[in-house]
Amino acid sequence: MSLALNIATVFGVGRLRPAPGTWGSLAAMPAFWALDVTGGALLAALTTLAVIPLGIWAVREAAAGAPDPDRSEYVIDEVAGMWIALLPVSFAAAAAGVDATALYPGWIAAFLGFRLFDIWKPGPIGRADRMKTPLGVMLDDVLAGVAAAVVTLALAALSHIFLM
């Protein structure tokens, strides 16, 4: 398998069935935790920014010549989106001086929110998905990650208002 295909499938995770996108999202979580533990929120954010162009390249190379590059086994986009959804948890943990796993409700909210927006694809998320380009493959999940991050922040705010 080529390097691009390995990256696009997240080293074979995208070949798991059923629901390869869910498997890709789940695989993204321990990787994000490792980044957070190793270098904190800043490393997690910088690596998240780096995986987006890497994913565009990997999908472009792996799908070369295909009429639609959005193959179900390409889950590098789920990694990027899931990491974006988790960034508020990482930054909140850093601000509170706790390990990010202490904010486990945020991890759950980010995962569920990301999967919801990635499957539902409302508004601009759906428009990006319909681009049928390597950029579109990544962009719909980036936007789903942003939407999930906003939901995660909103749920955290609500929990602090009502539970504190």
One Martini backbone bead per residue (centre of mass of N, CA, C, O) as a GRO file, in nm:
protein
  164
    1MET     BB    1   0.098   0.035   0.020
    2SER     BB    2   0.073   0.351   0.005
    3LEU     BB    3   0.117   0.632   0.175
    4ALA     BB    4  -0.147   0.772   0.094
    5LEU     BB    5  -0.334   0.531   0.165
    6ASN     BB    6  -0.252   0.508   0.459
    7ILE     BB    7  -0.348   0.789   0.536
    8ALA     BB    8  -0.641   0.786   0.427
    9THR     BB    9  -0.696   0.507   0.612
   10VAL     BB   10  -0.540   0.503   0.871
   11PHE     BB   11  -0.388   0.229   0.849
   12GLY     BB   12  -0.687   0.068   0.786
   13VAL     BB   13  -0.936   0.169   0.945
   14GLY     BB   14  -1.125   0.221   0.684
   15ARG     BB   15  -1.173  -0.108   0.653
   16LEU     BB   16  -1.372  -0.110   0.860
   17ARG     BB   17  -1.663  -0.295   0.965
   18PRO     BB   18  -1.880  -0.099   1.008
   19ALA     BB   19  -1.849   0.230   0.986
   20PRO     BB   20  -1.567   0.386   0.910
   21GLY     BB   21  -1.614   0.674   1.029
   22THR     BB   22  -1.637   0.581   1.322
   23TRP     BB   23  -1.362   0.446   1.340
   24GLY     BB   24  -1.201   0.701   1.273
   25SER     BB   25  -1.305   0.866   1.514
   26LEU     BB   26  -1.207   0.671   1.735
   27ALA     BB   27  -0.903   0.672   1.651
   28ALA     BB   28  -0.860   0.983   1.706
   29MET     BB   29  -0.874   0.999   2.019
   30PRO     BB   30  -0.601   0.871   2.121
   31ALA     BB   31  -0.426   1.052   1.946
   32PHE     BB   32  -0.511   1.317   2.078
   33TRP     BB   33  -0.429   1.246   2.363
   34ALA     BB   34  -0.127   1.210   2.298
   35LEU     BB   35  -0.083   1.501   2.211
   36ASP     BB   36  -0.178   1.635   2.475
   37VAL     BB   37   0.028   1.496   2.664
   38THR     BB   38   0.288   1.581   2.510
   39GLY     BB   39   0.194   1.916   2.413
   40GLY     BB   40  -0.082   1.991   2.432
   41ALA     BB   41  -0.292   2.214   2.283
   42LEU     BB   42  -0.089   2.321   2.078
   43LEU     BB   43  -0.011   2.054   1.942
   44ALA     BB   44  -0.296   1.972   1.868
   45ALA     BB   45  -0.353   2.218   1.685
   46LEU     BB   46  -0.111   2.194   1.489
   47THR     BB   47  -0.175   1.903   1.395
   48THR     BB   48  -0.452   1.964   1.287
   49LEU     BB   49  -0.355   2.165   1.071
   50ALA     BB   50  -0.166   1.953   0.926
   51VAL     BB   51  -0.381   1.725   0.845
   52ILE     BB   52  -0.533   1.869   0.621
   53PRO     BB   53  -0.322   1.882   0.386
   54LEU     BB   54  -0.248   1.585   0.409
   55GLY     BB   55  -0.530   1.478   0.331
   56ILE     BB   56  -0.552   1.606   0.056
   57TRP     BB   57  -0.310   1.462  -0.062
   58ALA     BB   58  -0.390   1.166  -0.002
   59VAL     BB   59  -0.655   1.165  -0.159
   60ARG     BB   60  -0.545   1.253  -0.431
   61GLU     BB   61  -0.348   1.011  -0.464
   62ALA     BB   62  -0.540   0.765  -0.400
   63ALA     BB   63  -0.773   0.888  -0.621
   64ALA     BB   64  -0.645   0.873  -0.881
   65GLY     BB   65  -0.890   0.886  -1.146
   66ALA     BB   66  -1.133   0.925  -0.982
   67PRO     BB   67  -1.448   1.064  -0.991
   68ASP     BB   68  -1.465   0.993  -0.668
   69PRO     BB   69  -1.275   1.059  -0.372
   70ASP     BB   70  -1.519   0.958  -0.170
   71ARG     BB   71  -1.420   0.714   0.014
   72SER     BB   72  -1.499   0.522   0.285
   73GLU     BB   73  -1.188   0.451   0.362
   74TYR     BB   74  -1.152   0.754   0.393
   75VAL     BB   75  -1.050   0.887   0.735
   76ILE     BB   76  -0.881   1.151   0.765
   77ASP     BB   77  -1.124   1.346   0.795
   78GLU     BB   78  -1.213   1.243   1.074
   79VAL     BB   79  -0.965   1.325   1.223
   80ALA     BB   80  -0.982   1.628   1.178
   81GLY     BB   81  -1.271   1.671   1.289
   82MET     BB   82  -1.230   1.547   1.571
   83TRP     BB   83  -1.002   1.734   1.661
   84ILE     BB   84  -1.164   1.991   1.645
   85ALA     BB   85  -1.385   1.903   1.849
   86LEU     BB   86  -1.151   1.866   2.088
   87LEU     BB   87  -1.013   2.143   2.142
   88PRO     BB   88  -1.186   2.261   2.377
   89VAL     BB   89  -1.098   2.045   2.578
   90SER     BB   90  -0.796   2.101   2.579
   91PHE     BB   91  -0.809   2.405   2.658
   92ALA     BB   92  -0.973   2.364   2.920
   93ALA     BB   93  -0.771   2.181   3.063
   94ALA     BB   94  -0.538   2.379   3.061
   95ALA     BB   95  -0.685   2.605   3.220
   96ALA     BB   96  -0.745   2.396   3.470
   97GLY     BB   97  -0.503   2.186   3.513
   98VAL     BB   98  -0.594   1.924   3.351
   99ASP     BB   99  -0.671   1.645   3.229
  100ALA     BB  100  -0.860   1.580   2.953
  101THR     BB  101  -1.011   1.326   3.079
  102ALA     BB  102  -1.167   1.491   3.301
  103LEU     BB  103  -1.349   1.591   3.035
  104TYR     BB  104  -1.539   1.352   2.928
  105PRO     BB  105  -1.803   1.492   2.831
  106GLY     BB  106  -1.657   1.635   2.593
  107TRP     BB  107  -1.585   1.382   2.435
  108ILE     BB  108  -1.872   1.288   2.390
  109ALA     BB  109  -1.982   1.544   2.255
  110ALA     BB  110  -1.781   1.552   2.022
  111PHE     BB  111  -1.846   1.280   1.898
  112LEU     BB  112  -2.154   1.309   1.860
  113GLY     BB  113  -2.146   1.576   1.705
  114PHE     BB  114  -1.970   1.487   1.471
  115ARG     BB  115  -2.141   1.252   1.369
  116LEU     BB  116  -2.393   1.413   1.316
  117PHE     BB  117  -2.270   1.622   1.108
  118ASP     BB  118  -2.142   1.405   0.915
  119ILE     BB  119  -2.421   1.274   0.841
  120TRP     BB  120  -2.622   1.515   0.792
  121LYS     BB  121  -2.510   1.776   0.643
  122PRO     BB  122  -2.553   2.077   0.689
  123GLY     BB  123  -2.529   2.302   0.462
  124PRO     BB  124  -2.196   2.356   0.419
  125ILE     BB  125  -2.132   2.058   0.456
  126GLY     BB  126  -2.287   1.956   0.205
  127ARG     BB  127  -2.146   2.132  -0.003
  128ALA     BB  128  -1.866   2.015   0.040
  129ASP     BB  129  -1.943   1.718  -0.022
  130ARG     BB  130  -2.037   1.797  -0.332
  131MET     BB  131  -1.755   1.859  -0.471
  132LYS     BB  132  -1.573   1.607  -0.544
  133THR     BB  133  -1.302   1.657  -0.377
  134PRO     BB  134  -1.039   1.659  -0.172
  135LEU     BB  135  -1.129   1.916  -0.033
  136GLY     BB  136  -1.423   1.822   0.026
  137VAL     BB  137  -1.353   1.579   0.198
  138MET     BB  138  -1.228   1.760   0.426
  139LEU     BB  139  -1.428   2.005   0.466
  140ASP     BB  140  -1.679   1.865   0.583
  141ASP     BB  141  -1.524   1.773   0.847
  142VAL     BB  142  -1.427   2.043   0.941
  143LEU     BB  143  -1.713   2.164   0.972
  144ALA     BB  144  -1.818   1.944   1.164
  145GLY     BB  145  -1.605   2.009   1.382
  146VAL     BB  146  -1.689   2.297   1.436
  147ALA     BB  147  -1.981   2.236   1.517
  148ALA     BB  148  -1.902   2.044   1.751
  149ALA     BB  149  -1.739   2.253   1.911
  150VAL     BB  150  -1.976   2.443   1.964
  151VAL     BB  151  -2.150   2.236   2.113
  152THR     BB  152  -1.946   2.170   2.333
  153LEU     BB  153  -1.934   2.457   2.448
  154ALA     BB  154  -2.237   2.487   2.508
  155LEU     BB  155  -2.258   2.245   2.703
  156ALA     BB  156  -2.052   2.349   2.904
  157ALA     BB  157  -2.200   2.608   2.977
  158LEU     BB  158  -2.461   2.475   3.074
  159SER     BB  159  -2.332   2.303   3.297
  160HIS     BB  160  -2.227   2.553   3.459
  161ILE     BB  161  -2.499   2.688   3.507
  162PHE     BB  162  -2.667   2.423   3.624
  163LEU     BB  163  -2.422   2.277   3.815
  164MET     BB  164  -2.301   2.540   3.991
   0.00000   0.00000   0.00000
